[in-house]
């Protein structure tokens, strides 16, 4: 059974471990994950401890399976992590759907996110859910101490289309 809820204050360790496992999988195409593992662990832990109010988690049969965050509670999805042992089970789709509902519920009209361009699994996932590529750039990553090709995706969640053609009178 799938359950989606807000994160709790004491879940930083679990959220960190899920984030790390998913991050290692996502970073594999560009390498360097072993050398930066402790830095990533620290970043995940600090974020989960500091920003747990911005995190939405998904559980399957009572076990945390993934999480997403919107750090500023705006349209930007800043984190989206599904534990690799839970991928391809519909959990990412369910979590994304909830995040999009939350965004619309705040009166916002679009969702946006970014990833490294080599994360083909994530890019394909978001494209399959209606996200379009809006930019591609190279961004310097201080944590990895190198330039990373980065992709920006977004999706319009609210349209003004009333179903009529042309100007309505």
Secondary structure, 3 states (H helix, E strand, C coil): CEEEEECCHHHHHHHHHHHHHHHHHHHCCCCCCCCCHHHHHHHHHHHHHHCHHHEEEEEECCEEEEEEECCCCCCECCEEEECHHHCCCCHHHHHHHHHHHHHHHCCCCEEEEEEECCCHHHHHHHHHCCCEEEEEEEEEECCCCEEEEEEEEEEECCCCCCCCCCCCC
